[in-house]
């Protein structure tokens, strides 16, 4: 995933790009190269530069919710 579309809100954009229902994304996190996991919100995502590259991982949480994790390359 390359963040070329950084704007709010971010969850619906991920839903559209990957064909997910909007209400299934429960949390968006970022895992840095040192392994630290940070909960992301739209305000934090706006601070990333255009063209930032991440791998995307989706993990199922309870009740059919997904955790989307952006992993730094």
Helices and strands as residue ranges (DSSP letters): E 2-3, H 11-18, G 22-24, E 25-31, E 37-40, H 42-45, E 52-60, G 62-64, E 66-72
